[in-house]
Amino acid sequence: MPEGRTGQGYSGESLLFLTDEQLRQGIEAMFFAYRGFTADPDRILAELSYGRAHHRAIHFINRSPGTTVNNLLSILGVTKQSLNRVLRTLIGDGLVESKVGELDKRERHLYLTDQGAALEATLSDAQRARMRAAYKDAGPEAVQGFKKVLEAMMDADMRRAYAKLRETGA
């Protein structure tokens, strides 16, 4: 067994000194895991001629009903032109409703329609099933470690946005 390995994996101390090869393997695992994580939703979206940008918009509108276009821009980190193209399609197809702000008429607040909520549930159910199986297989300590790694990979602004979303849903 290589130095630093135990029967359960790497010891905490040896993780501080990962080799470039071990890091490369981690990067590759992320690529392949992401492909698996997005495979089921991608198939569903492809049938509707939608892509991952549509999925992300639907997800975060569902997560925070009434969110503004500007807030969604901030969360997704895309250009206004790109988001507007996605929103036009989702609104035109009856999945998202845009309402003018009551306090600020320049704001547009976004809500999923019943049809949009149904699509979001189908997409999320597929991903939750995959995550649930992986979490169950890995065990609670690995799940907590995985969450810590993901949060550590976020830059400070993303971590703040993620924390805000977790706390308030907005």
Secondary structure, 3 states (H helix, E strand, C coil): CCCCEECCEECCCHHHHCCHHHHHHHHHHHHHHHHHHHHHHHHHHHHCCCCHHHHHHHHHHHHCCCEEHHHHHHHHCCCHHHHHHHHHHHHHCCCEEEEECCCCCCCEEEEECHHHHHHHHHHHHHHHHHHHHHHHHHCHHHHHHHHHHHHHHCCHHHHHHHHHHHHHCC
